[in-house]
């Protein structure tokens, strides 16, 4: 018997090329199997890349996304393709980090979302970007992101 909850998915189980831009990327969702429970799902992208919008040089980051979902969860293959779509995308660190959060919020309407963008140094200065939608629900266990700040040789 077929599970109709997944009928609308177009990427999972199918060949899906890397999107050419974040705007062209299709994020997909499925029903939350634990709706009503305040559990945290963490997505870690330790090899995130984008481009500097002025020089076109690559920028690298370790992105950590924590989500407490309401009715929907993100389908992980579509998230992987969305994250990879930034490889040809020119934007500053702050814009990339917030764009990821905004797309997930628009798709999922989560109870809570936190993103940490731990960017590697550009011009000798690391830029880390942090944002969350507000306070997490009372009683939710929110682990530390535990990505060390850049220390260089110091």
C-alpha positions as CSV (number, residue, x, y, z in Angstrom):
1,X,0.0,0.0,0.0
2,X,1.3,3.5,-0.9
3,X,1.8,6.1,1.7
4,X,-0.1,9.2,0.3
5,X,1.7,11.6,2.8
6,X,4.6,11.6,0.4
7,X,2.9,11.7,-3.0
8,X,3.8,15.4,-3.6
9,X,7.6,14.9,-3.3
10,X,9.4,15.5,-6.5
11,X,13.0,15.0,-5.5
12,X,13.3,12.2,-3.0
13,X,13.7,8.9,-4.9
14,X,14.2,10.7,-8.2
15,X,17.2,12.2,-10.0
16,X,17.4,15.8,-9.0
17,X,20.1,18.1,-10.3
18,X,21.6,20.8,-8.2
19,X,19.6,24.1,-8.5
20,X,21.5,27.0,-10.1
21,X,20.4,29.4,-7.4
22,X,18.6,29.5,-4.0
23,X,15.6,31.1,-5.7
24,X,15.4,28.2,-8.2
25,X,15.7,25.6,-5.4
26,X,12.6,23.7,-4.4
27,X,12.3,23.1,-0.7
28,X,9.7,20.3,0.1
29,X,8.0,19.3,3.3
30,X,6.2,16.3,4.8
31,X,3.8,16.0,7.7
32,X,5.5,16.1,11.1
33,X,5.3,12.6,12.6
34,X,5.8,14.1,16.1
35,X,3.4,17.0,15.9
36,X,2.5,18.3,19.3
37,X,5.9,17.4,20.8
38,X,8.6,20.1,21.2
39,X,11.6,18.1,19.9
40,X,14.6,19.7,18.2
41,X,15.9,18.6,14.8
42,X,19.4,19.8,14.0
43,X,20.7,20.1,10.5
44,X,24.5,20.7,10.1
45,X,26.1,21.8,6.9
46,X,29.9,21.9,7.7
47,X,30.9,22.5,4.1
48,X,28.6,25.3,3.1
49,X,29.9,27.5,0.2
50,X,28.7,30.7,-1.5
51,X,30.4,33.5,-3.4
52,X,31.4,37.0,-2.4
53,X,28.9,39.3,-4.3
54,X,31.7,41.7,-5.2
55,X,34.8,39.6,-6.0
56,X,33.2,36.3,-6.9
57,X,35.6,34.5,-4.6
58,X,34.3,31.5,-2.6
59,X,33.2,31.9,1.0
60,X,33.0,28.9,3.4
61,X,30.9,28.3,6.5
62,X,29.7,25.8,8.9
63,X,25.9,26.2,9.1
64,X,23.8,24.8,12.0
65,X,20.0,25.0,11.9
66,X,17.9,23.9,14.9
67,X,14.1,23.6,14.4
68,X,11.1,22.8,16.5
69,X,8.5,21.9,14.0
70,X,4.8,22.5,14.1
71,X,2.8,20.6,11.4
72,X,5.6,20.1,8.9
73,X,9.2,18.9,8.6
74,X,11.6,19.7,5.8
75,X,12.4,16.9,3.4
76,X,16.2,16.5,3.9
77,X,17.1,15.8,0.2
78,X,15.5,19.1,-0.8
79,X,17.3,20.9,2.0
80,X,20.6,19.4,0.8
81,X,19.9,20.6,-2.7
82,X,18.8,24.0,-1.4
83,X,22.0,24.4,0.6
84,X,24.2,23.4,-2.4
85,X,22.4,26.0,-4.6
86,X,24.3,28.7,-2.8
87,X,27.6,27.6,-4.4
88,X,26.9,29.9,-7.4
89,X,25.1,32.6,-5.4
90,X,26.8,35.9,-4.6
91,X,25.7,37.4,-1.2
92,X,27.3,38.6,2.0
93,X,27.4,36.2,5.0
94,X,24.5,37.9,6.7
95,X,22.3,37.7,3.7
96,X,23.0,34.0,3.0
97,X,22.4,33.0,6.7
98,X,19.1,34.9,7.0
99,X,17.9,33.8,3.5
100,X,18.2,30.2,4.7
101,X,16.2,30.9,7.8
102,X,13.6,32.9,6.0
103,X,13.0,30.1,3.4
104,X,12.6,27.5,6.1
105,X,10.2,29.6,8.1
106,X,8.1,30.4,5.0
107,X,7.9,26.6,4.2
108,X,7.4,25.2,7.7
109,X,5.9,27.8,10.0
110,X,7.9,26.3,12.8
111,X,7.4,26.8,16.5
112,X,11.0,27.9,16.8
113,X,14.1,28.1,14.6
114,X,17.7,29.0,15.3
115,X,20.5,29.4,12.8
116,X,24.2,29.8,13.4
117,X,26.4,30.7,10.4
118,X,30.0,30.1,11.4
119,X,31.9,31.7,8.5
120,X,35.6,31.2,7.9
121,X,37.8,34.3,7.8
122,X,37.6,36.7,4.9
123,X,40.4,39.3,4.9
124,X,41.5,37.9,8.3
125,X,38.2,38.5,10.0
126,X,35.8,35.7,10.7
127,X,32.1,36.7,10.6
128,X,29.6,34.6,12.5
129,X,25.9,35.2,12.1
130,X,23.3,34.1,14.6
131,X,19.5,34.5,14.6
132,X,16.4,32.8,16.1
133,X,12.7,33.4,15.8
134,X,12.3,34.1,19.6
135,X,12.5,32.2,22.8
136,X,12.2,28.4,22.5
137,X,9.1,26.8,24.2
138,X,9.5,26.2,27.9
139,X,10.8,22.7,28.6
140,X,12.3,22.2,25.2
141,X,15.9,20.8,25.4
142,X,18.0,23.1,23.2
143,X,21.6,21.8,23.0
144,X,24.5,24.1,22.5
145,X,25.7,24.4,18.9
146,X,29.3,23.7,20.0
147,X,30.9,25.1,16.9
148,X,34.1,26.7,18.2
149,X,34.8,30.2,17.1
150,X,37.7,30.7,14.7
151,X,41.0,30.8,16.7
152,X,43.6,30.9,13.9
153,X,47.0,30.5,15.4
154,X,46.2,32.4,18.6
